[in-house]
């Protein structure tokens, strides 16, 4: 049965964009967090940073038009999550190596393209962590740490229903804790960083070398571990041990109630979580052991988090309720 806009009540919603190195995920998100509409598009980074920005702006404008047509009213706000260094307060995408941009005033550009719509800008991992904390695996935890294990390793520190960005926007960069002093060179300029040993890309490189198959990746390593391949078990355990070392450092500093592990490596399920829980437990002394759980939202976390940023922006802009003047006859 078809529908007519005239017969439907308007649906209040926001635009959410999650920009990655190769692709963008987008959604229209309802006030209750429902994904009303989802779409994907290539980022097109091979065309250069200016083209990437234009793709983002055009995609957002299409979503705004679709929302007006399908749901009977314009989006109330927009939220966008991007990788790299982000100045959320000023709305500037400062730097992203995989997108090639520097100092892009993305919030202002998006707001202008969307007719003055309020726009919130956030860091991709912190935005995904916001969603996991509020409506995903960390729901109900007053303190959590979200660590996605992908091409690199980052982290989002959850306090209450907010994510701690730090004084300069760099909080949570657990991937650059040095776990193997003097070890493998890292792009950050240090040696022995956690992400050089325990990210999905690090495991892929180690297993490709150990197996002699240049096309082998972390998922192949996990399958080999599950089948009992001793060389795969060695590669996997080295990554787990490095990860446990980094996580124990983090939980010593942060004392989270819940530790949420996501990203590609977490897709191995208990092949990762069983030895990881054991390795962390072996290393703690006085620290309280947090619950170590898999992320729940998968690759929708970024979009859901961007939607939450947009709704938070609207909530923050609501005027304070008017105060009732004190009755002069009863005032002190």
ChimeraX attribute file (.defattr): number of C-alpha atoms within 10 A of each C-alpha:
attribute: neighborCount
match mode: 1-to-1
recipient: residues
	/A:1	2
	/A:2	3
	/A:3	8
	/A:4	7
	/A:5	12
	/A:6	8
	/A:7	8
	/A:8	11
	/A:9	10
	/A:10	15
	/A:11	18
	/A:12	17
	/A:13	29
	/A:14	31
	/A:15	28
	/A:16	31
	/A:17	30
	/A:18	30
	/A:19	25
	/A:20	19
	/A:21	18
	/A:22	13
	/A:23	13
	/A:24	22
	/A:25	21
	/A:26	28
	/A:27	25
	/A:28	26
	/A:29	27
	/A:30	19
	/A:31	13
	/A:32	10
	/A:33	17
	/A:34	13
	/A:35	19
	/A:36	14
	/A:37	15
	/A:38	15
	/A:39	12
	/A:40	14
	/A:41	14
	/A:42	15
	/A:43	22
	/A:44	17
	/A:45	20
	/A:46	12
	/A:47	10
	/A:48	12
	/A:49	19
	/A:50	13
	/A:51	14
	/A:52	21
	/A:53	20
	/A:54	14
	/A:55	18
	/A:56	22
	/A:57	18
	/A:58	15
	/A:59	18
	/A:60	24
	/A:61	17
	/A:62	11
	/A:63	24
	/A:64	24
	/A:65	15
	/A:66	17
	/A:67	23
	/A:68	16
	/A:69	12
	/A:70	16
	/A:71	18
	/A:72	17
	/A:73	17
	/A:74	22
	/A:75	24
	/A:76	16
	/A:77	24
	/A:78	31
	/A:79	30
	/A:80	29
	/A:81	29
	/A:82	26
	/A:83	21
	/A:84	18
	/A:85	20
	/A:86	25
	/A:87	19
	/A:88	17
	/A:89	11
	/A:90	13
	/A:91	19
	/A:92	20
	/A:93	24
	/A:94	17
	/A:95	18
	/A:96	17
	/A:97	11
	/A:98	14
	/A:99	24
	/A:100	14
	/A:101	18
	/A:102	15
	/A:103	14
	/A:104	17
	/A:105	15
	/A:106	22
	/A:107	23
	/A:108	19
	/A:109	18
	/A:110	26
	/A:111	18
	/A:112	14
	/A:113	13
	/A:114	23
	/A:115	10
	/A:116	12
	/A:117	19
	/A:118	20
	/A:119	28
	/A:120	29
	/A:121	28
	/A:122	28
	/A:123	26
	/A:124	27
	/A:125	24
	/A:126	29
	/A:127	29
	/A:128	33
	/A:129	34
	/A:130	29
	/A:131	29
	/A:132	29
	/A:133	32
	/A:134	19
	/A:135	18
	/A:136	20
	/A:137	24
	/A:138	28
	/A:139	15
	/A:140	14
	/A:141	17
	/A:142	16
	/A:143	21
	/A:144	31
	/A:145	29
	/A:146	30
	/A:147	28
	/A:148	26
	/A:149	24
	/A:150	18
	/A:151	18
	/A:152	18
	/A:153	26
	/A:154	22
	/A:155	23
	/A:156	29
	/A:157	26
	/A:158	28
	/A:159	16
	/A:160	15
	/A:161	18
	/A:162	18
	/A:163	23
	/A:164	17
	/A:165	19
	/A:166	10
	/A:167	7
	/A:168	9
	/A:169	15
	/A:170	14
	/A:171	16
	/A:172	23
	/A:173	15
	/A:174	20
	/A:175	24
	/A:176	22
	/A:177	19
	/A:178	21
	/A:179	23
	/A:180	16
	/A:181	11
	/A:182	11
	/A:183	14
	/A:184	14
	/A:185	12
	/A:186	15
	/A:187	10
	/A:188	8
	/A:189	8
	/A:190	15
	/A:191	19
	/A:192	19
	/A:193	27
	/A:194	28
	/A:195	28
	/A:196	28
	/A:197	28
	/A:198	28
	/A:199	27
	/A:200	25
	/A:201	21
	/A:202	21
	/A:203	29
	/A:204	24
	/A:205	19
	/A:206	22
	/A:207	27
	/A:208	18
	/A:209	13
	/A:210	16
	/A:211	13
	/A:212	10
	/A:213	11
	/A:214	12
	/A:215	12
	/A:216	18
	/A:217	18
	/A:218	24
	/A:219	18
	/A:220	17
	/A:221	25
	/A:222	25
	/A:223	14
	/A:224	17
	/A:225	21
	/A:226	14
	/A:227	11
	/A:228	11
	/A:229	13
	/A:230	11
	/A:231	15
	/A:232	24
	/A:233	17
	/A:234	14
	/A:235	20
	/A:236	24
	/A:237	18
	/A:238	16
	/A:239	24
	/A:240	24
	/A:241	20
	/A:242	23
	/A:243	24
	/A:244	25
	/A:245	20
	/A:246	23
	/A:247	23
	/A:248	20
	/A:249	17
	/A:250	19
	/A:251	21
	/A:252	15
	/A:253	10
	/A:254	14
	/A:255	18
	/A:256	23
	/A:257	19
	/A:258	24
	/A:259	26
	/A:260	27
	/A:261	23
	/A:262	25
	/A:263	19
	/A:264	18
	/A:265	23
	/A:266	23
	/A:267	18
	/A:268	17
	/A:269	12
	/A:270	13
	/A:271	16
	/A:272	20
	/A:273	18
	/A:274	11
	/A:275	16
	/A:276	21
	/A:277	18
	/A:278	13
	/A:279	19
	/A:280	21
	/A:281	16
	/A:282	10
	/A:283	16
	/A:284	16
	/A:285	10
	/A:286	7
	/A:287	13
	/A:288	13
	/A:289	20
	/A:290	19
	/A:291	14
	/A:292	19
	/A:293	18
	/A:294	24
	/A:295	25
	/A:296	18
	/A:297	17
	/A:298	16
	/A:299	15
	/A:300	18
	/A:301	23
	/A:302	33
	/A:303	30
	/A:304	31
	/A:305	31
	/A:306	35
	/A:307	35
	/A:308	27
	/A:309	26
	/A:310	26
	/A:311	26
	/A:312	14
	/A:313	17
	/A:314	17
	/A:315	10
	/A:316	10
	/A:317	10
	/A:318	8
	/A:319	7
	/A:320	7
	/A:321	6
	/A:322	6
	/A:323	6
	/A:324	6
	/A:325	6
	/A:326	9
	/A:327	8
	/A:328	7
	/A:329	6
	/A:330	6
	/A:331	6
	/A:332	6
